[in-house]
Amino acid sequence: MSNEPPEYPTYPGSEGSEPEEPGQQTPSPPPGYGQAPPAYGTQPPPPPPGYGQQAYGQPAYGQPAYGQPAYGQQPYGYAAAPRTNQKALWGMILGIVSIVFCCLGVLIGPAGIIVSVLGRKDIQRSNGAEAGEGMAIAGLITGIVGTVVQALFIFLIVIS
């Protein structure tokens, strides 16, 4: 066993930089990438702005904020919400009224059925520009139920 320190691998360009004598110190490495270190008490300059970004404090004219559409434009991936078909809405209202108000079922029920069928046809012809098919179906069903219940009620009164 020897008292000599172990040999460590050397890196390219580091030959001869090791101290020859035990009391000698290793010189500090040079500053990185050819830049001089900042003087004591001074701050380094701020880094340049990134690609496509404005420097801090300058207004960004003509360029919207990240993730925001330009003024007056629809964002990508979002279509305008389809509008509700008014015939489907009124068909549903008339169907509900034909059930709730028993004396009006025979008069309002068929009107709710007709308006609901017309609204459903309009929705199918619009190719997704109009919504409300569920309301049209609800108006159709409630209109039929209101008409049938009122017709049975009248039939029972006439028979008795």
C-alpha positions in Angstrom: 0.0 0.0 0.0 1.2 3.4 -0.9 0.5 6.8 0.6 0.0 8.5 -2.8 -3.3 10.0 -3.7 -5.4 8.1 -6.3 -5.3 9.2 -9.9 -8.5 10.7 -11.2 -9.4 10.9 -14.9 -8.5 14.0 -16.7 -10.6 16.0 -19.1 -9.5 17.4 -22.4 -7.9 20.8 -21.9 -7.2 20.2 -18.3 -3.7 18.7 -18.7 -1.2 20.7 -16.7 -3.7 22.5 -14.6 -3.2 20.3 -11.6 -0.9 21.8 -8.9 2.6 20.4 -8.9 3.2 21.1 -5.3 0.8 20.4 -2.4 0.7 24.0 -1.3 -0.2 25.5 -4.7 -3.9 26.2 -5.4 -5.8 25.3 -8.6 -6.8 28.4 -10.7 -10.5 29.1 -10.9 -12.2 28.1 -14.1 -12.8 30.9 -16.7 -16.2 32.5 -17.0 -18.6 30.6 -19.2 -19.1 31.2 -22.9 -16.7 34.1 -23.2 -18.6 36.4 -20.9 -16.9 38.4 -18.3 -18.3 38.0 -14.8 -20.5 40.9 -13.6 -18.7 43.4 -11.4 -19.5 43.3 -7.8 -22.7 45.3 -7.0 -24.0 45.5 -10.5 -26.8 43.5 -12.1 -26.5 41.7 -15.4 -28.7 43.0 -18.2 -32.1 41.3 -18.7 -32.2 38.6 -21.3 -33.8 39.4 -24.7 -37.5 38.6 -25.1 -38.3 35.2 -26.4 -39.6 34.4 -29.9 -42.8 36.2 -30.6 -43.1 37.9 -27.3 -43.0 41.6 -26.5 -40.5 43.0 -24.1 -41.9 43.8 -20.6 -43.7 47.1 -20.5 -44.3 47.4 -24.2 -47.8 47.2 -25.6 -48.6 44.2 -27.8 -50.4 45.9 -30.7 -52.0 43.6 -33.2 -51.2 40.4 -31.3 -53.8 39.0 -29.0 -53.0 37.4 -25.6 -52.1 33.7 -25.6 -55.2 31.6 -26.1 -57.4 34.5 -27.0 -59.0 34.9 -30.4 -58.3 38.1 -32.4 -61.0 40.8 -32.1 -64.1 39.8 -33.9 -63.0 36.2 -34.8 -64.4 32.9 -33.6 -61.8 30.8 -31.7 -60.8 27.6 -33.4 -62.8 24.5 -32.4 -65.8 26.4 -31.2 -68.9 26.7 -33.4 -71.7 29.1 -32.7 -74.3 27.6 -30.4 -77.4 26.5 -32.3 -80.5 28.6 -31.7 -83.6 27.0 -30.2 -86.5 26.4 -32.6 -89.5 28.4 -31.5 -92.0 26.0 -32.9 -90.6 23.2 -30.7 -90.7 25.4 -27.7 -94.3 26.5 -28.3 -95.3 22.9 -29.0 -93.9 21.8 -25.6 -95.7 24.6 -23.9 -99.0 23.8 -25.5 -98.6 20.1 -24.7 -98.0 20.8 -21.0 -101.0 23.2 -20.9 -103.2 20.6 -22.5 -102.4 18.2 -19.6 -102.5 20.8 -16.8 -105.8 22.4 -17.8 -108.2 19.5 -18.3 -111.0 21.6 -19.9 -108.7 22.8 -22.6 -107.0 19.5 -23.5 -109.1 18.8 -26.6 -108.5 22.2 -28.0 -104.9 22.9 -27.1 -103.6 19.2 -27.4 -104.0 18.9 -31.2 -102.4 22.4 -31.6 -99.4 21.3 -29.5 -99.1 18.1 -31.7 -99.2 20.1 -35.0 -96.7 22.8 -33.8 -94.3 20.1 -32.4 -94.3 18.1 -35.6 -93.6 21.3 -37.7 -90.8 22.3 -35.3 -89.2 18.8 -35.5 -89.2 19.0 -39.3 -87.6 22.4 -39.3 -84.9 21.2 -36.9 -84.1 18.2 -39.1 -83.9 20.4 -42.2 -81.6 22.9 -40.5 -78.6 20.4 -40.4 -77.7 21.3 -36.8 -78.2 25.1 -37.1 -81.3 24.8 -34.8 -81.7 22.9 -31.5 -84.7 21.8 -29.6 -85.6 18.3 -30.9 -86.1 17.1 -27.4 -88.6 19.9 -26.7 -90.5 19.0 -30.0 -90.7 15.4 -28.9 -91.8 16.4 -25.4 -94.5 18.6 -26.9 -95.7 15.8 -29.2 -96.0 13.3 -26.3 -97.6 15.8 -23.9 -100.0 17.0 -26.6 -101.1 13.4 -27.4 -101.5 12.6 -23.7 -103.5 15.7 -23.0 -105.8 15.1 -26.0 -106.3 11.4 -25.1 -107.0 12.1 -21.4 -109.5 14.9 -22.3 -111.2 12.8 -25.0 -111.6 9.9 -22.5 -113.0 12.3 -19.9 -115.6 13.6 -22.4 -116.4 10.1 -23.5 -117.0 9.0 -19.9 -119.3 12.0 -19.3 -121.3 11.3 -22.5 -121.7 7.6 -21.6 -122.9 8.2 -18.1 
